[in-house]
Amino acid sequence: MPVSPQLNEPGRFNMVNADEIAKLCYDCFSQLPRRGKPEPGREWTLLAAVVQITRCADSDTVRKEVVSLGTGTKCIGQTHMSPSGDVLNDSHAEVIARRGCIRYLIQELRRAVSGGDSSVFCRADQPGKWRLQPGVSFLFFTSHTPCGDASIIPMISGQSQPCPPVTSEKSREGTDVGGDLKRKAEEPSEGQNTKLPRLEDQETAERRLQDRGDTKTRVPSDSSKSDDSSQSQSTETPLESVSQASAHLEIKTRGPSDDAGLNPQVPDIHRTGAKCVPGGPADPLHPGTGYHSTGVLRVKPGRGERTLSLSCSDKLAQWVVLGFQGALLSHYLQEALYFSIMVVGKCPYSKEVMERALVTRCSHVSDLPAGFSVSPPALLQSSLEFPFSQAQTELRHQAGQGRISPCGAAISWCNVTEQPLDVTANGYKHGVTKKALGTAKARSLLCKLELFHSFLSLVSATEPSALPNSLR
């Protein structure tokens, strides 16, 4: 099912080949069962994965292995969240991949505390604490730029875009998360003008953005021409240079003079469906580059209502500071775990925008507890596009297949011995009946309650004398 580990020459350990990583993840996805995958030519999805990189101690080789993989584009609204943690709130691919990795890390810690051989952890200096084995690191892959701030990318006139944008209103409506009847009712006529709408219409258009429309869903100006991955143009304007002091995470943005007058050739920016957090700075909604504020926290759009889930850009930025291991595993780890490299697949992309979204706005964070630090990953982009991306689905779409839409299911696979595959929809196991809701049978293995049960099994497997001090 999953792709076997690859062995590579030693130079690749310090200089990862982005196409090699993308192919490894795509191949892993192709070997998974059909359940939960998009219908070819009609449905699209996004993919993310965590790759473990291990330098072999007894040879000059490097081992690369996908340990967690996730797909998904959906996010439930706040009224559908459960106080008992038995519903999966956020099913975006990046979140699915990271949660699957947590399952993998819990398994490896159980092996370690039980006296077994873990390929990931070894004992640390502090009693009851563990650290990564020498030569082990983790890489994060995503087939598309994360939703939110990282997706607010300039569209440069006269330059080609890595993957074609959605240029018709009809195809953009195909990304709605509602049912077919709702989409048909909202479908405009064939002759509708798709140029920049009036300001009073923009909020209506944005409300119809699907969870992960982002850089592929925009209100277009005169352009099938757009951003190029080799560009490092900034997207901020004086209107977009805002302070986020009122947000939970203080964000540092560049001053308004950084970009003023430097990019006269930037007529517009890609839009994101993620909304600014309530109580913080709002999007100006001005035409062109003044539509969005940048460097601010955002929440994902849900099924007709706001959500309480931060955008994937914000969550990745959080992992840059706090690590991706989560609060529970921090009890066992002497140091937080950080992704050393992040690889993005072929899609609208700007390295400078990614740095702003994941690194720059967190670089001022200080006074962190021992074991934590701001640890920005190296950023790379692959030239390989995910076969089930929205752009590829549009290219392969045939008459009679029906409307192009995002796949409703989310797939999680991780390298664990028990139940490695978990397919969900609407926050529950895929295909579950209403009668089973509220029972263990309906729960995703990635929901908070199931992950907590897995953590309790780790604690139970640990000798009382070997428990971390914080758990005694």
SULVEN-V753287 format. One record per run of one state. SS is the DSSP state (H for helix, E for strand, - for the rest). FROM is the first residue (numbers start at 1). LEN is the number of residues. Records with the same first field share a line. If there is no record, write none. Layout:
SS=FROM-LEN + FROM-LEN
//
This chain:
-=1-5 + 10-1 + 15-3 + 31-12 + 45-2 + 56-5 + 72-1 + 76-2 + 81-9 + 114-7 + 124-6 + 133-3 + 143-6 + 152-2 + 157-12 + 174-6 + 187-12 + 208-6 + 217-24 + 242-14 + 259-7 + 270-5 + 277-11 + 291-3 + 295-3 + 302-4 + 311-1 + 323-3 + 331-2 + 334-5 + 345-6 + 359-1 + 363-15 + 382-8 + 397-8 + 407-2 + 415-6 + 426-2 + 430-4 + 437-3 + 443-5 + 462-2 + 467-2 + 472-1
E=6-4 + 43-2 + 47-9 + 61-11 + 73-3 + 90-3 + 121-3 + 130-3 + 136-7 + 154-3 + 241-1 + 266-4 + 275-2 + 294-1 + 298-4 + 306-5 + 333-1 + 339-6 + 378-4 + 405-2 + 409-6 + 421-5 + 428-2
H=11-4 + 18-13 + 78-3 + 93-21 + 149-3 + 169-5 + 180-7 + 199-9 + 214-3 + 256-3 + 288-3 + 312-11 + 326-5 + 351-8 + 360-3 + 390-7 + 434-3 + 440-3 + 448-14 + 464-3 + 469-3
//
